[in-house]
Amino acid sequence: MAVKIHNIKNLKVNRKKLRNNLTPAEAKLWSLLKESQIEDRKFRRQHSVGPYVLDFYCPSEKPCIELDGVAHFTDSGYEYDTARTEYLTAFNIRVIRFENKDVFENTEGVLKVIKENFLSKQTTP
């Protein structure tokens, strides 16, 4: 029997709390990703894989988009992010990281990098 790793029940309360309390950068990026606005790809926000809750995840393409604030720029934050990336990579999930400020200061650049990480190059007419 396959082990369930996506949206396991013990993280449901945490996922809901995070969805209801998005950071300003997450809220802005979500407004651009929701409803399949980027090349008709469906994204989920606060989707969990194993013990980790991902900021954004596209199941069909398998990129995980993480927005990093100041907590990520410490030694412990770096170690946590490294372990998390290794775990997700084992499931063929590609981690794409942006600083929160990039969402506001370079929105088009962020969207371009996300699109470049799609495996299939379908485009909407």
CORBELDA-V607746 format. One record per residue. N is the residue number from 1. RES is the residue in three letters. OMEGA is omega as a letter, one per 30 degrees, with the letter a starting at -180 (999 if undefined). Layout:
BEGIN
n = <N N>
res = <RES RES>
omega = <OMEGA OMEGA>
END
This chain:
BEGIN
n = <1 2 3 4 5 6 7 8 9 10 11 12 13 14 15 16 17 18 19 20 21 22 23 24 25 26 27 28 29 30 31 32 33 34 35 36 37 38 39 40 41 42 43 44 45 46 47 48 49 50 51 52 53 54 55 56 57 58 59 60 61 62 63 64 65 66 67 68 69 70 71 72 73 74 75 76 77 78 79 80 81 82 83 84 85 86 87 88 89 90 91 92 93 94 95 96 97 98 99 100 101 102 103 104 105 106 107 108 109 110 111 112 113 114 115 116 117 118 119 120 121 122 123 124 125>
res = <MET ALA VAL LYS ILE HIS ASN ILE LYS ASN LEU LYS VAL ASN ARG LYS LYS LEU ARG ASN ASN LEU THR PRO ALA GLU ALA LYS LEU TRP SER LEU LEU LYS GLU SER GLN ILE GLU ASP ARG LYS PHE ARG ARG GLN HIS SER VAL GLY PRO TYR VAL LEU ASP PHE TYR CYS PRO SER GLU LYS PRO CYS ILE GLU LEU ASP GLY VAL ALA HIS PHE THR ASP SER GLY TYR GLU TYR ASP THR ALA ARG THR GLU TYR LEU THR ALA PHE ASN ILE ARG VAL ILE ARG PHE GLU ASN LYS ASP VAL PHE GLU ASN THR GLU GLY VAL LEU LYS VAL ILE LYS GLU ASN PHE LEU SER LYS GLN THR THR PRO>
omega = <a l l l a l l a a l a a l l a l l l a a a l l l l a l a l l a a a l l a a l l l l l l l a l a l a a a l a l l a l a a a l l l a a l a l a a a a l l a l l l l a l l l l l l a l l l l l a a l a l l l a l a a a a a a l l a l l l l l a l a l a l l l a 999>
END
